[in-house]
Each structure stands twice: as C-alpha cells, then as structure tokens.
Amino acid sequence: MARSLSVPRAAGGAPHSAALLDGIAQRLATFAEDAEAFGIVLCSDADVAARYLVQLQQIDRLAQSLREMANVLGASDPDAAVAAIRLGELRHALEQADAH
C-alpha cells in the first residue's frame, strides 16, 4: 500500500480506542469460529452437503473474511496484516478503502 492505515475515527471525528478495536476484533474472531463450526455441522450431513455445496462454501468464505478482518483490527501493524490477507478480493477492498 502507498500509505499506512490511519487510526479509525468515529462519526464525530474522535479516534476509536485501542480497547474498542480489540473488542471488535475479538467479536469478529468469535463470529468466524461460530460460522466455521456451523458449516462443519452442515457438512457432516451428506445430503445437506450435496444440496448446498455453494452455500457451504459461502459460509466458509464468510468465516475466513471475518477472521482476516479481526486480524487487521487487532494487528500492531495493520498494513502488514492487510498485505497478508489471503482472500484477494477482501485484501483489494481494504487497500482501496485505505487509499481514499
């Protein structure tokens, strides 16, 4: 990225606290774990897995995206965390958001 990620600001202009960002990161990570566990349960039923393969893949992608965003929010180096995102579309979207 051309520039480093700035400190997120609330609508009123004040920066968000590190504790708030860490709390959000933790919740996103928990949501990722929950989504992944839900997908695993559904995949264990062969009929469900066969009928809903695309949707199950979407659940997996959702879990991965939540986990990656949690990593960025909780990172001491957000630029490096964004650069390490394996989901190209998400990495590109975050890089574009930071460019504005």
C-alpha positions in Angstrom: 0.0 0.0 0.0 1.1 3.5 -0.7 0.3 4.9 2.8 -0.2 3.4 6.2 -3.6 2.8 7.7 -4.8 5.7 9.8 -6.4 5.4 13.2 -10.1 4.8 12.7 -12.3 7.7 13.7 -15.9 7.8 14.9 -18.5 9.8 13.1 -17.8 12.7 15.3 -14.1 12.7 14.4 -12.6 11.3 17.6 -10.3 8.2 17.2 -11.6 4.9 18.3 -9.8 3.5 21.3 -7.5 0.5 21.0 -9.7 -1.3 23.5 -12.7 -0.8 21.4 -10.9 -2.0 18.2 -9.6 -5.0 20.2 -13.1 -5.8 21.4 -14.4 -5.7 17.9 -11.6 -7.9 16.6 -12.4 -10.4 19.3 -16.1 -10.5 18.4 -15.3 -10.9 14.7 -13.0 -13.8 15.5 -15.7 -15.4 17.6 -18.2 -15.0 14.8 -15.7 -16.6 12.4 -15.4 -19.6 14.7 -19.2 -19.9 15.1 -19.7 -19.7 11.3 -17.0 -22.3 10.7 -18.5 -24.6 13.4 -21.9 -24.2 11.8 -20.5 -25.1 8.4 -18.8 -28.2 9.7 -22.1 -29.4 11.3 -23.9 -28.9 8.0 -21.1 -30.6 6.0 -21.4 -33.7 8.2 -24.8 -34.4 6.7 -24.0 -35.8 3.2 -27.4 -34.9 1.8 -27.1 -31.3 3.0 -23.6 -31.0 1.8 -24.6 -32.3 -1.7 -27.6 -30.0 -2.0 -26.0 -26.8 -0.5 -22.3 -27.0 -1.6 -22.3 -23.4 -2.9 -23.9 -22.1 0.3 -21.5 -24.1 2.5 -18.6 -22.6 0.6 -20.1 -19.1 1.2 -20.2 -19.9 4.9 -16.5 -20.9 4.8 -15.6 -17.7 2.9 -17.6 -15.6 5.5 -15.6 -17.3 8.3 -12.3 -16.6 6.5 -13.3 -13.0 5.9 -14.3 -12.4 9.5 -11.1 -13.9 10.7 -8.9 -11.8 8.4 -10.7 -8.6 9.4 -10.3 -9.5 13.0 -6.6 -9.9 12.4 -6.3 -6.5 10.8 -8.2 -4.8 13.6 -6.1 -6.5 16.3 -2.7 -6.1 14.5 0.1 -3.8 15.7 0.9 -3.3 12.0 -2.4 -3.0 10.1 -0.6 -2.5 6.8 1.2 -5.8 7.1 -2.0 -7.5 8.3 -3.8 -6.3 5.2 -1.0 -7.4 2.9 -1.1 -10.8 4.5 -4.8 -11.4 3.7 -5.2 -14.5 1.6 -8.6 -13.6 0.2 -7.6 -11.4 -2.8 -11.0 -9.6 -3.1 -11.0 -8.7 0.6 -7.4 -7.5 0.5 -8.1 -5.4 -2.5 -11.2 -3.9 -1.0 -9.4 -2.9 2.2 -6.5 -1.5 0.2 -8.9 0.6 -1.8 -10.7 1.8 1.3 -7.5 2.9 2.8 -6.5 4.7 -0.4 -9.3 7.2 0.0 
